[in-house]
Amino acid sequence: MHSSQALLTPGTENSVWDYSNLNFSEYLVWARNLLQKNRCDLTPESQDTILSANMPFEFKPCQSTPTRKGILLVHGLLSSPLSMHDIGLYWKKQNFLVRGMLLPGHGTRPGDLLKVSLSDWAASIEFGINSLRQEVDEIWLGGLSGGASLVLHSALTHSDVQGLLLFAPSLKLKNPLAPFLPSLDFVHKKLSIPYWPEIQEENDYAKYRSYPLHFGAQAHKLTHLIQQETRQKKLSCPLWVILAEDDETICNKAVMRFFLNTPHPASRLLIYAKYVQNQPDKRIIYRNSHFPHENILDFSHACLTFSPENSHYGRHGDYLPPLHEAKKTANHAEYRGALSRYNLKQYRIRRLSYNPDFQTMMKQLSDFML
């Protein structure tokens, strides 16, 4: 995408996300047409790569005799279905039917976030679950960040969900201003003035870097809804939660409280950290997040679901995260990690965009699901 005023206004086709009468194959065709009409950066050379990253997807089981297991994967807010590709390809090899959703307002231009709501996002997950239910006997759900919160919301209302994979679930945001966003959004709507707290150059075809106040308000409503629901209901299915201890976006303490209140003995919480801590709950597992031979200081919010081999965000991917110059250092080495206050002060750093422990993480998830 290119930075221009056009990207901050809704597209002509992206204000109504109604595909409830479609089957999943028809939905894929509908989404492709939507992206082709609304993106501003498609060229003959780039079109296939950009559409593949932003399209919803279906990966069919490798074996001729499927296991009748399926998993629905949901990307994070501001992100794209690409963030679930590596997870999905792994489960395809394990003979799962894998489907990935495109959340309303995403994949086209940031301006399309002006007209979507939490209810639109939740409805898209319902569509995905209902379509998958027609194909398999066993349904799993997985999501990243806001997508993890959305599938958790669905699992609390669907008793037939076999289990959950929650990568950095946004149960509470670290931003102290988040609770005030709905009220601010209400005021700006009354004034008919869309406000953009963040406007950056849109130089990553798989993620929005700008967002309107309305989007922030909907994201906070999602976290508030999940906090209410998890206080009132208990999950009946097991879940795996994967966190980065140094996550710069979400409140890990809120996720820890949620996990400790989930009763299922098969549930696990995997925490990537620089140091192992003793936990009385033996369901909590630690893995190392410090890889000095790669100049990786720790793990970021965004890195968990990407393999080092990912063609866009991987170790040698085509996207290089911006370099943040250190405020206090004479060290000119370049590091990867979370964009935490400490790291930004002490190191020249790029946000870590892949998980160097990806294969081990997936093996542990495989032991849980198979």
C-alpha positions, 0 to 999 in steps of 0.5 A: 500500500502507499501512503495517501488520503485514499487509504484513510477513506472506506472503499466502495465495496468494503462497508457491507460484509454479508456472506452468510448465504455463501458456502466457504468456497463462494466466500473465498471467491467473494473475498478475492473480488473484494480485495481486487476492487479495494486495494491500491497496490496491486500490480501484475508483479505483486498481485499474487503475493499480496492477495495470498497474504490477505485472502481467507484460506483453505488448506485441505488435508494431505492424506486421501483419507481425512481425519474429520478434524478441522481447525478455524484460524483467525488473525489479529486485529490490523493484521492479515490471514498471513499471520496464521499461514504457518500454523495452518500449513502445519495442521494441514500436514497433520491431516486437518482441514484448515480454514482461515478467516479474513476479519471485516475491515481488514486486508484492503485499506485502513479506511475500511476500519471506520465502518466495522464493529465488534459484532461484524468480527464476531459474525465472521467467526460464526460463519467460519464455525458453521461452515466448518461444522458441515465438513468435520466431526471435530472442531478446533479454534485458534487465533492471534491477539484480537483473533484469539479473543474472538475465538475465545468468545465463540468457544464460550458459546459453542459446546462442540469446540474441541479445544483452543489455541490462543496466541498472545490473546488480547484480554486486556491492553497495556495502553492506559488510554484504552478504556477511554476510547469508546467515549472519545469515539462517540464524541468524534462521531457526533462531530462527524470528524473521524480521528486517526491516533496513528497514521504511518506509511503503509509499507507492509502489504500484510498489515495496517500501520494506521488505524482510526479511533473507531477501530481502537474503540472496537478493540477495547470493547472486545477486551471488555466483553471477554473480561466480562464473559470469562468472569461469568462462564467457564470453558468446558474444553482444554486450551493452549495459551502461548505468551511472550513475557516481554509482550509490549501490547497486551497485559500478561497478568490478565492472561495469567489470571484467566488461565489459572481460572480455567479448570481443565487439567489438559490445558497449558500455558506456554510462556517465552521468557528470558528466565524460568520462574517457579509456578505452583500450577504445573500446567505452566511451561517456560521456553527460552526467548533469548537467542544471542547467536541471532541477536534476539533479545526477547520475543515480541507480541507479533512474532509467535505464529511465524516460522523463521522460513516465512517468506514475508516476516521470516529470518530472510523475509521480504519485509524488514521491520523499521530500525529504532535507534537506541536512546542510550547506548554506544553499542552499534550492534543491531538486535531483534526483540520486543519494542519495550521501553527498556529495549528502545532505550538500550538497543538499536532494535527491530521488532522481532517478526518470527519465532525461532522456536516455532517447530518446537512450539508446534510439536508441543501443540501437536502432542496436545491436539493429536 
